[in-house]
Amino acid sequence: MPTCNETNISPATFILAGIPGLEADGPWISIPFCSMYLIAILGNSLILFVIKTQQNLHQPMYLFLSMLSVTDLGLSVSTLPTMLSVFLFNTREIGIDVCLTQIFFIHTFLLMESSVLVAMAFDRFVAIHHPLRYASTLTSARIGIIGLAIIIRGSGLNIPAVILLKRWPYSKIQPLSYSYCLHADVMKMACADTTPSSFYGLFILFSSLGLDSVLIVLSYIMILQTVLSITSWQERVKALNTCVSHVCVTLLFYIPLISLSMIQRLKKKAFPQSQILLSYLHLLFPPVLNPIVYSIKTKEIRKWIKKIFQNYFTNRLQWGH
């Protein structure tokens, strides 16, 4: 708990943290982080470029994939400045307004990613259960409305959370637990009763991530029911194979979150480094691995990416001669 009195109340400055015990190795730690950010930004940008330039990929599945790439890029850009400033330049101070802005964008893009995963699960259900009505059900206009709803939901839920944090008084200098700002981490630094913020944070958790995980599970229960009603084993395997990429990215998103939640409740029995490591992984792994998963598992994406690289290296060789 922070030490609060009338002489040291805000304007607050928060001190970002690195990895406990490895503060002196910040420049070396920044190398894998920079590599992951580079992979995330290039991978998701390449996915967006391929979907935008190839007219035959302007289909519901790929439009939802482009939404996923946009949220992954947003999540990467939201954490990149402070993480690199801590590990690469050892610059740890951050003002409260900048910190609250980062909280808004990190949590908004996390909720948006969860919403996109629900939309992609619905897309797979419609494609398998109603294949003949797939295109007429998920039209471009409806996908646009779903995208707008995802943005409104993600930002709308987080605006009150940031406003509540802004209202609380803070002592002048407070150390945080990570190299970026999170809602729960900043909330515990307030010099006030933060019960409203705590309850609202729980409301966001259950009404977004909790509800979304239930909807995804229900979608796959209905998908499995539909698949089991198919008589041909080849058709069953073909139908399930279209869901593999989505299942992988969903697990990449939710497993670190669930593991982090469990460790936070059992923190007395867990190493503090494990909680910090999982916190980094749940923000870094999805943007890094999602484009890799879809590039490997999706034939059309893989074909066009291969073609882009072949053309690039062919042109390089021609210029070399």
C-alpha positions in Angstrom: 0.0 0.0 0.0 1.3 3.5 -0.7 2.3 5.9 2.0 -0.3 8.8 1.8 -0.5 12.1 3.5 -1.5 15.6 2.6 2.0 16.7 1.7 2.8 14.1 -0.9 -0.5 13.8 -2.8 -0.4 14.1 -6.7 0.5 15.1 -9.3 1.7 11.5 -9.4 4.6 10.0 -11.1 4.8 6.2 -11.5 8.0 4.2 -11.7 7.8 1.4 -14.2 9.6 -1.9 -13.3 11.6 -4.3 -15.2 12.1 -8.0 -14.3 13.1 -8.5 -10.6 16.7 -9.4 -10.3 17.5 -8.7 -13.9 17.5 -4.9 -13.8 21.1 -4.6 -14.9 20.5 -6.8 -17.9 17.9 -4.5 -19.4 19.7 -4.0 -22.8 20.1 -7.7 -23.3 16.5 -8.4 -22.3 15.4 -5.8 -24.8 16.8 -7.9 -27.7 14.1 -10.7 -27.5 11.4 -8.1 -26.8 12.4 -6.0 -29.8 12.5 -9.2 -31.9 9.0 -10.1 -30.8 7.7 -6.7 -31.5 9.3 -6.7 -35.0 7.7 -10.1 -35.7 4.3 -9.0 -34.5 4.3 -5.7 -36.5 5.7 -7.2 -39.7 3.6 -10.4 -39.4 0.2 -8.7 -38.8 1.0 -5.9 -41.4 1.8 -8.6 -43.9 -1.5 -10.4 -43.2 -3.4 -7.1 -43.6 -1.6 -6.3 -46.9 -2.3 -9.7 -48.4 -6.1 -9.6 -47.4 -6.4 -6.0 -48.7 -4.7 -6.6 -52.0 -6.2 -10.0 -52.9 -9.8 -9.6 -54.0 -10.5 -13.3 -53.6 -9.7 -13.0 -49.8 -12.5 -10.4 -49.2 -14.6 -13.0 -47.5 -16.0 -13.1 -43.9 -13.3 -15.4 -42.5 -10.5 -13.2 -43.8 -12.2 -9.9 -42.9 -12.4 -11.2 -39.3 -8.8 -12.2 -39.5 -7.9 -8.6 -40.6 -9.8 -7.4 -37.5 -7.6 -9.7 -35.4 -4.5 -8.4 -37.0 -5.5 -4.8 -36.3 -6.1 -5.5 -32.6 -2.8 -7.3 -32.4 -1.0 -4.3 -33.9 -2.9 -2.0 -31.6 -1.9 -4.1 -28.6 1.8 -4.2 -29.7 1.9 -0.4 -30.2 0.3 0.2 -26.9 3.0 -1.5 -24.9 6.0 -0.9 -27.1 7.1 2.6 -26.0 7.3 2.0 -22.3 8.7 -1.5 -22.5 11.6 -0.4 -24.7 12.1 2.8 -22.6 12.6 0.6 -19.5 14.7 -2.2 -20.9 16.6 -0.3 -23.6 17.1 3.1 -22.1 16.3 2.5 -18.4 13.8 5.4 -18.4 11.2 4.4 -15.8 9.2 7.5 -14.9 5.8 8.0 -16.4 3.2 10.6 -15.6 -0.3 9.7 -14.6 -2.0 11.0 -17.7 0.3 9.0 -20.0 -0.1 6.0 -17.7 -3.9 6.2 -17.8 -3.8 6.6 -21.6 -1.8 3.4 -21.9 -4.2 1.6 -19.6 -7.1 2.6 -21.8 -5.5 1.4 -25.0 -4.1 -1.9 -23.6 -7.3 -2.9 -22.0 -9.4 -1.7 -25.0 -7.4 -3.8 -27.4 -7.5 -6.8 -25.1 -11.3 -6.6 -25.0 -11.5 -6.0 -28.7 -9.3 -9.1 -29.3 -11.6 -11.2 -27.1 -14.6 -9.9 -29.0 -13.0 -10.7 -32.4 -12.4 -14.2 -31.3 -16.1 -14.6 -30.5 -17.0 -13.2 -33.9 -14.6 -15.7 -35.5 -16.1 -18.6 -33.6 -19.6 -17.5 -34.8 -18.1 -17.3 -38.4 -16.9 -20.9 -38.1 -20.3 -22.0 -36.8 -22.2 -20.4 -39.7 -19.7 -21.7 -42.2 -20.2 -25.3 -40.9 -23.8 -25.3 -39.9 -25.3 -23.2 -42.7 -22.7 -23.4 -45.6 -25.3 -22.5 -48.2 -26.4 -19.3 -46.3 -22.8 -18.4 -45.2 -22.3 -15.5 -47.7 -25.8 -14.2 -47.3 -25.7 -14.3 -43.5 -22.2 -12.7 -43.1 -22.4 -9.8 -45.6 -19.9 -7.0 -45.7 -22.4 -4.6 -44.2 -23.0 -7.0 -41.2 -19.3 -7.6 -40.7 -18.8 -3.8 -40.7 -21.5 -3.5 -38.0 -19.9 -6.3 -36.0 -16.5 -4.4 -36.2 -18.1 -1.2 -35.1 -19.8 -2.9 -32.2 -16.4 -4.4 -31.2 -14.8 -1.0 -31.1 -17.7 0.6 -29.1 -17.8 -2.3 -26.6 -14.0 -2.3 -26.0 -13.6 1.5 -25.6 -17.0 2.1 -23.9 -16.3 -0.4 -21.1 -12.8 1.1 -20.4 -13.6 4.8 -20.5 -15.4 4.7 -17.0 -12.5 2.6 -15.6 -10.0 5.3 -16.6 -12.2 8.1 -15.3 -12.5 6.4 -11.9 -8.7 6.0 -11.8 -8.3 9.6 -12.7 -10.5 10.7 -9.8 -8.4 9.0 -7.1 -5.5 10.9 -5.4 -2.0 9.4 -5.5 1.2 10.1 -3.7 3.9 11.8 -5.8 6.1 8.7 -6.7 4.7 5.2 -6.8 6.5 2.0 -8.1 4.5 -0.2 -10.4 4.9 -3.9 -11.0 5.5 -4.0 -14.8 7.1 -1.9 -17.6 3.6 -0.8 -18.6 0.5 0.4 -16.8 -2.4 -1.9 -16.0 -5.7 -1.1 -14.3 -5.3 -3.2 -11.2 -1.6 -2.2 -10.7 -2.4 1.5 -10.7 -5.6 1.1 -8.7 -3.7 -0.3 -5.7 -1.5 2.8 -5.6 -4.4 5.2 -5.0 -4.7 7.0 -1.6 -8.4 6.3 -1.3 -11.0 3.6 -1.0 -11.0 2.1 -4.5 -13.9 -0.2 -4.0 -15.9 1.3 -6.9 -12.9 0.8 -9.3 -12.4 -2.7 -8.0 -16.1 -3.7 -8.5 -16.2 -2.1 -12.0 -13.0 -3.9 -12.9 -14.7 -7.2 -12.0 -17.8 -6.2 -13.9 -15.6 -5.6 -17.0 -13.9 -9.0 -16.5 -17.0 -11.0 -16.2 -19.1 -9.1 -18.8 -16.3 -9.3 -21.5 -13.7 -11.9 -21.1 -15.9 -14.2 -19.0 -18.9 -13.9 -21.2 -16.8 -14.2 -24.4 -15.1 -17.4 -23.2 -18.5 -18.9 -22.5 -19.8 -17.9 -26.0 -16.8 -19.4 -27.7 -17.3 -22.7 -25.8 -21.0 -22.8 -26.7 -20.1 -22.1 -30.4 -17.8 -25.0 -30.5 -20.3 -27.3 -28.8 -22.7 -26.5 -31.6 -20.0 -26.9 -34.2 -19.2 -30.4 -32.8 -22.9 -31.3 -32.8 -23.0 -30.3 -36.5 -19.8 -32.1 -37.4 -20.9 -35.3 -35.7 -24.1 -35.3 -37.7 -22.1 -35.5 -40.9 -21.9 -39.1 -42.1 -18.6 -38.9 -44.0 -15.4 -39.0 -42.0 -13.6 -37.0 -44.7 -16.1 -34.2 -44.5 -15.9 -34.2 -40.7 -12.2 -33.8 -40.8 -12.4 -31.2 -43.5 -14.9 -29.2 -41.4 -12.9 -29.4 -38.2 -9.7 -28.5 -40.0 -11.2 -25.1 -40.8 -11.4 -24.4 -37.0 -7.8 -25.4 -36.1 -6.3 -21.9 -36.6 -9.1 -20.2 -34.5 -8.8 -22.8 -31.7 -5.0 -22.2 -31.6 -5.2 -18.4 -31.4 -8.0 -18.6 -28.8 -5.9 -20.8 -26.6 -2.9 -18.5 -27.1 -5.1 -15.6 -25.8 -6.9 -17.3 -22.9 -4.4 -19.8 -21.4 -1.9 -17.0 -20.3 -4.8 -15.0 -18.9 -6.2 -17.9 -17.0 -2.8 -18.9 -15.7 -2.0 -15.4 -14.6 -5.4 -15.2 -12.8 -4.6 -18.4 -10.9 -1.1 -17.3 -10.0 -2.4 -14.0 -8.7 -4.7 -15.9 -6.3 -2.0 -18.3 -5.3 0.8 -15.7 -5.2 2.0 -16.9 -1.8 3.0 -20.2 -3.3 4.3 -18.9 -6.6 7.5 -17.2 -7.6 7.0 -13.5 -8.3 8.9 -13.9 -11.5 6.3 -16.3 -12.8 3.5 -13.7 -12.4 5.5 -11.1 -14.2 6.6 -13.4 -17.0 3.0 -14.5 -17.6 1.9 -10.9 -17.7 4.4 -10.2 -20.5 3.5 -13.3 -22.3 -0.3 -12.7 -22.4 0.4 -9.3 -24.0 3.2 -10.4 -26.4 2.4 -14.0 -27.5 -0.9 -13.4 -29.3 0.4 -10.6 -31.6 3.5 -12.6 -32.3 2.0 -16.0 -32.9 -1.4 -15.3 -34.4 0.0 -14.3 -37.8 2.3 -17.3 -37.7 -0.5 -19.7 -37.0 -2.7 -18.3 -39.8 0.2 -18.2 -42.2 0.9 -21.9 -41.6 -2.6 -23.2 -41.3 -4.4 -21.2 -44.0 -3.6 -22.3 -47.5 -4.6 -19.0 -49.2 -2.7 -16.8 -46.9 0.4 -19.1 -47.1 0.2 -19.1 -50.9 0.1 -15.3 -51.2 2.8 -14.7 -48.6 5.1 -17.2 -50.4 4.4 -15.4 -53.7 5.2 -12.0 -52.2 8.6 -13.3 -50.9 9.4 -15.1 -54.2 8.7 -11.9 -56.2 10.8 -9.9 -53.7 13.9 -12.1 -54.0 13.4 -12.5 -57.7 13.5 -8.7 -58.1 16.5 -8.5 -55.8 18.4 -10.9 -57.9 17.5 -9.1 -61.1 18.7 -5.8 -59.6 21.9 -7.5 -58.5 22.6 -8.5 -62.1 
